[in-house]
Amino acid sequence: MSSKKNERLKKLILASLDELKAKNINVLSVAGISSITDWMIIANGTSSRHVKALANNVELNAKKNDYRIIGVEGYDIAEWVLIDFGDVVVHVMLPETRSFYDLEGIWTINSN
């Protein structure tokens, strides 16, 4: 995906998360340390229902704008929903799950 298209996708994802009041949104550039993706966007939902709604809003807005979703995981329990766009991966999590897995810490350690 081109860098301009990545930037538009990131903006769309951030707007979709903000629209439904996601908490603690963080954008991580992992291009230099990951062969899987260039960007990770991590956000909290306040409940499993909120996590599902946030992830669903990201999916709906992406599809409306013709972005291809490679895969989605985690709707069944909704403690952590992952939406994979290839160059951008979205993680919507409950605060406890986010704290436990500490993705920001893992990727920050690996980038140093």
C-alpha positions as CSV (number, residue, x, y, z in Angstrom):
1,M,0.0,0.0,0.0
2,S,1.3,3.5,-0.8
3,S,2.3,5.8,2.0
4,K,-0.4,8.2,1.0
5,K,-3.0,5.5,1.1
6,N,-1.6,4.3,4.5
7,E,-2.0,7.9,5.8
8,R,-5.6,8.1,4.6
9,L,-6.3,4.7,6.2
10,K,-4.7,5.7,9.5
11,K,-6.8,8.9,9.6
12,L,-10.0,7.0,8.8
13,I,-9.3,4.4,11.5
14,L,-8.5,7.2,14.1
15,A,-11.7,9.1,13.1
16,S,-13.7,5.8,13.4
17,L,-12.3,5.1,16.9
18,D,-12.8,8.7,18.0
19,E,-16.3,8.8,16.7
20,L,-17.3,6.1,19.3
21,K,-15.2,7.5,22.1
22,A,-12.3,5.1,22.1
23,K,-9.9,5.7,25.0
24,N,-6.0,5.9,25.0
25,I,-5.5,5.7,21.2
26,N,-1.8,5.1,20.3
27,V,-0.2,4.9,16.9
28,L,3.0,3.0,16.7
29,S,5.4,3.0,13.7
30,V,6.9,-0.5,13.5
31,A,8.1,-0.5,9.9
32,G,11.7,-0.8,10.8
33,I,11.2,-3.6,13.2
34,S,8.4,-5.7,11.8
35,S,8.1,-7.6,8.5
36,I,4.3,-8.0,9.2
37,T,3.0,-4.5,9.3
38,D,4.2,-0.8,9.2
39,W,1.7,0.6,11.7
40,M,-0.2,-0.5,14.8
41,I,-3.1,1.4,16.2
42,I,-4.0,0.5,19.7
43,A,-7.1,1.7,21.5
44,N,-9.2,0.9,24.6
45,G,-12.9,0.2,24.9
46,T,-14.6,0.5,28.2
47,S,-16.5,-2.8,28.0
48,S,-16.7,-5.9,25.7
49,R,-19.7,-4.3,24.0
50,H,-17.7,-1.1,23.5
51,V,-14.7,-3.0,22.1
52,K,-17.0,-4.7,19.6
53,A,-18.7,-1.4,18.6
54,L,-15.4,0.3,18.1
55,A,-14.0,-2.6,15.9
56,N,-17.2,-2.7,14.0
57,N,-17.1,1.0,13.3
58,V,-13.6,0.7,12.0
59,E,-14.6,-2.2,9.7
60,L,-17.7,-0.5,8.3
61,N,-15.9,2.8,7.6
62,A,-13.0,1.0,6.0
63,K,-15.3,-1.1,3.7
64,K,-17.3,2.1,2.8
65,N,-14.0,3.6,1.6
66,D,-12.9,0.5,-0.3
67,Y,-10.1,-0.7,2.0
68,R,-9.5,-4.4,2.0
69,I,-9.5,-6.1,5.4
70,I,-7.2,-9.2,5.5
71,G,-8.6,-10.6,8.7
72,V,-10.4,-9.9,11.9
73,E,-10.1,-11.9,15.2
74,G,-11.5,-11.7,18.7
75,Y,-15.2,-10.7,18.3
76,D,-16.4,-13.8,20.2
77,I,-14.9,-12.7,23.5
78,A,-14.2,-9.1,22.7
79,E,-11.4,-8.5,25.2
80,W,-9.1,-7.9,22.2
81,V,-10.3,-7.4,18.6
82,L,-7.6,-7.3,15.9
83,I,-8.3,-5.9,12.5
84,D,-5.6,-6.6,9.9
85,F,-5.3,-4.3,6.9
86,G,-1.8,-5.5,6.0
87,D,0.3,-2.3,6.4
88,V,-1.9,-1.2,9.3
89,V,-3.1,-3.4,12.2
90,V,-5.7,-2.2,14.6
91,H,-5.9,-3.6,18.2
92,V,-9.0,-2.6,20.2
93,M,-8.7,-3.9,23.7
94,L,-10.1,-3.8,27.2
95,P,-7.8,-1.8,29.5
96,E,-6.9,-5.0,31.6
97,T,-6.0,-6.9,28.4
98,R,-4.0,-4.1,27.0
99,S,-2.1,-3.7,30.3
100,F,-1.4,-7.5,30.5
101,Y,0.0,-7.8,26.9
102,D,1.7,-4.4,26.9
103,L,2.1,-4.2,23.1
104,E,3.5,-0.6,23.4
105,G,6.2,-1.9,25.7
106,I,7.1,-4.8,23.5
107,W,7.4,-2.7,20.4
108,T,9.2,0.2,22.1
109,I,11.8,-2.2,23.5
110,N,12.2,-3.8,20.1
111,S,12.6,-0.5,18.4
112,N,15.6,0.6,20.6
